């Protein structure tokens, strides 16, 4: 009974799990345990990086996945409606949907097959200013030509070219995502200058035929998006910029791979190809 004389009929929050006879001694013991837990709480078992604004923020991952899914569905629905009303504005809508699928798969494949390095940035949404500028220019070109110059665009960009672009996108996406999955923990979005524990040279699956299948996939995916859109300027720009980027990146990366794996990588490089023209 409290010191003020009032009867406290509340039960302790941390009640005993086993059935037994209630006694004042048991009640006092449980209340003392609850007070101790409040004064000395159990240390939080969840790492701070999982909380909002952390590098593995669960709320950040959920929000990005939701927005990408919403953009994918909206883009596809709007593209279908534009095709139905015979409007060439289906192109920018389809482009947004394609981009959303790509960025979602970048994170999902990483989380599923390379879980230790899966972070919010694995979506690659903040992939550098040049990346954003390239897609912005592509969206502007396809929007302008689809809305103001549909007849001119239609003269050289028929169903055959659209099908070719879609085929390149599917091929590139499948190869890249499959390569990331097959490499598992050996895959990293950034070139590694130091060999980590457990880093192995993957030579099976797609890697038996492609020396850098993830680069092959992104190159043909990127060019394919512009072929699908009928972007004459950006098709040439994407092909040239991506070729230059990957030629330098591959040369830089292979210097490190040779230092990691020595003659094994030299032999592997001799029997495989990149399958990007002139690299």
Buried (B, 14 or more C-beta within 10 A) or exposed (E): EEEEEEEEEEEBEBEEEEEEEEEEEBBEEBBEBBEEEEEEEEEEEEEEEBBEEBEBBBEBBEEBBEBBEEBBEBBBEBBEEBBEEEBBBBBBBBBBBBBBBBBBBBBBBBBEBBEEBBBBBBBBBEBEEEEEEBBEBBBEBBBEBBBEEBEEBEEEBEEEBBEEBBBBBEBBBBBBBBBBBBBBBBBBBEEEEEEEEEBEEBBEBBBBEBBBBBBBBBBBBBBBBBBBBBBBEBBEBBBEBBBEBBBEBBEEBBEBBBEBBEEEBEEBBEEBEBBBEEB
